[in-house]
């Protein structure tokens, strides 16, 4: 007979999500409303729907006594492009009848995928992940985002210079891209706020 | 000269769309004997009924025809209307223009012609009708309740509290039925015995309830209000009038290894035994098949030790007859045994158990004292797989129905297991989870969300033993149907609820119907859920279909209300549609030849012999006579009578022949 899980065992993704969002993916009853309303879940565009991601997380928790099997389910959730395709629009979270913070769960999955080196390797996910990382790195270092350097750095990393290039002049004209650097009035205070958030019990970025 | 009124109903569009109702009324107006004819959109509505009442009075009608829906639907309604206007109700006849005409035809002119023919036939028939008066039948103010489970107990208590004497019949030695075996009950998790035993004691001590346990129904004669029931009191080999229930006999009985039925085979009992310590009455019976005295002639320890000399090996079955006015059938259900499931570890693995067996494991009074232990080695199972829909919802194997109670009791089982076994894993294989009922879905979600029960949407394909465990082959249909093998220490089958194996015999004794699955049939699935098609016999509980405790208790109380309603009458009024042997003046008296072919044909034993004697008491002839109390008006006797001596009131030869002749154009 299987032995009970020792106390020192690593937390399941469901448990990490519960810590970060205060809601449990184990409450999901697979109604499919998140998948039905997800703007990114277009036919053929998303391998694993948000509902299915919830199911994989439940299966990891259900088979916690069988680490190899549990890990298999966790990996499939972490390696899937779904967390990267998530726009964070919160439609799923807003509508979930069981009150599960699905968008919040996706954020935890992105963090865990990066930490464990399991993030999806396809080109589309790679683009999003690079942007995501550069955006966060900049924000956490400077307390503020500057669009032009961010875009330049992103294009340098991913190489597709011509993609979206036509939008550049229009964005410049409308002041969406500024040529001059802008700084926060008090960068130190913003960084402190971010740091405080990180130390808070719910966790931060 | 008859003055007939004809009322043609449009039934909204139902008749009016296909049949030209005004034309039918106009044609009726020209038929011989018709004094008045009209059509109306809804004749059954209050204005429609008022039209009939007014016409009867205004035109002095001697009979009416309502051309409308089936007589099953509204014959009673329109006969009441006739009565209200002072016309004998049996002078009102229905011409079925809906089921027999508009609903089955599309050609408007042909349908209209047919409707006119139907009306013409009815007009000819009603002119031969005679006023009939209801038959009054005496009533026995006493009820029989068959089955001493929660349904029977509830029905008996409600009837008895209404002041009517009840005989409560139970074939086991104790009251309680399946509910006595249950551990906790959903959705409140209150202990089953704690809520049931007080009711059992109440039933046993109620001054209006006579308990007949360890007894079965032998035969039923008679009819509503006047049943004669013969009861077989099985030999107990213990004189219960002397027995004090001290327990010496069952403590000393040397035959201790008999699989206990009450424990679903998980516990043991002696040859002289009571089913459980909470038994009511708390008196033992000897199981003849397992008793050493009966098998070998030696032993008799119980007889020697009994302080009141209650043990009597000579006791025989007793038959006795009781008169009752109504009968409530509450004989319950059983569940499929695990041997039925060959794919599930061959159907004989000790660690594959049924839901009812799990109840005994979880019960504080059960063989493990409430500890969850697997039967093979007594170990506490670390992983339990619960398999729902085991044998239910499977048309391929003959049961298409949902057993209704399993979703809830499986959620309860998984929850109890999680409460009792710290760190244990519970998996439920389900097709879907059906939890309609107050507090039911919340209960199921609690099992998932608070008690960590893992639900997997799949049926189990196969279960086989491997290395001391059981491998359950499943798939997760919510994860693309991916195959999922579960390793379990114990498997619990939510096996289908099925009718009692002898329920058909019982139904035949009572003359009531059952469906293809063997559940007893109610008179109407929605509007008459506790009546049967036989007057005076009612249903309560799972004998009518799988039911949980609240539904069972509700239906039992409903059956009791029907019993009390029926028995609150002074006597019974019956439809006078009964057969009658034609009589004529002396010297013939009757054309009946006394062949009694009618008596052989009558399904209700309603034909009696009547001796005709002259004024000196000299026998002249023996002829048939119909007992109007027993006759159900089926007309079988009429069709077998060789001398045409029997007629059926309301359907006389005159009426039928006139109706048929009028159809010929």
Interface residues (C-beta under 8 A of the other chain):
Chain A: X1 X2 X4 X5 X24 X26 X27 X29 X30 X52 X55 X56 X58 X59 X61 X62 X65
Chain B: X379 X381 X382 X383 X422 X423 X425 X427 X445 X448 X449 X452 X454 X456 X457 X469 X476 X478 X479 X480 X487 X489
